[in-house]
Each structure stands twice: as C-alpha cells, then as structure tokens.
Amino acid sequence: MQSDDFEKAYGDFIDRPEYDEAQGDLFRIVRISFKAGWESAGGNPPPSQPVVRLLPKEPT
C-alpha cells in the first residue's frame, strides 16, 4: 500500500499539463502503430473471437 505522501505527489504529477501532453503523444503513437499494422494486413479487421467462453457444468 502506498503512503498518503505518494498518493498526493502522484496526483499532483498527473494533474500537470505536461502529463496531458505526454498522454496525448502516447495515444498518437499507439494509433499510428495500429494504423500501420492495419494497413499492412490489408485493412480488414481480424475475425471476432469471444474473450471468455462459459461451459456448462458437467453432471457428477
């Protein structure tokens, strides 16, 4: 568990305009990378797959 001093310092850090700018830059980098992969794959989305599949309980 983090101390109150840490939480205060972290809150002050993410409230700075420089953090917002860096977050925006990171978003743009990820988007550009995704777009490059998308275009190199022909621009078609991958087939949808379930994240979780629930199975019925087997009788005992």
N, C-alpha and C positions, 0 to 999 in steps of 0.2 A: 504494500500500500504506500502511496506517495504522501509526502508531507504537505501541509497547507501551504508552506512557502513554495514548494514545487508547483502546486496547482495554480497559485497566484502568478508565478513567473511564467508558466506555460500559457495561461490565459492572456497575460499582457503580450506575450510573444505573438500569439495568433490573432490578436486584435490590431496588430500593426499593419499599415498599408503595404509594407514590403512582403508580408506573408501573403496577402491577397494577390499581389503581383506574381509571386513565385507559384502560387496555386494555379493561377491562370496560365502561366507558362507551362506548367506540368500538364495541365489539361490539353493544351495545344499540342504538346509533344506526343501525348498518347493518341490524340485524334489523328495527327499526321501519320504516325506509325500504323494505326489501324487502317487508315485510308490506303497506305502503300500496300499493306498485305491484302486488303480487299481487292484492289485493282490488279495485283499480281495473280490473284486467284480467279480472275475473270469477272469479278464484280457480283458473283452470286453468293447469297448467304449460305452458310452451312445448314444441313438439314437439322430441324428442330429435334432435340432429344430431351426426354424427361430428366430432371435433376435427381429425383427420388422416385423409386418405384415401390409401392406398397404391395406386399404379398399376403394372401390370406393365411390365417393361422392353420397349420395342419392339425387334423384331429389326432388326439393322443390315444 
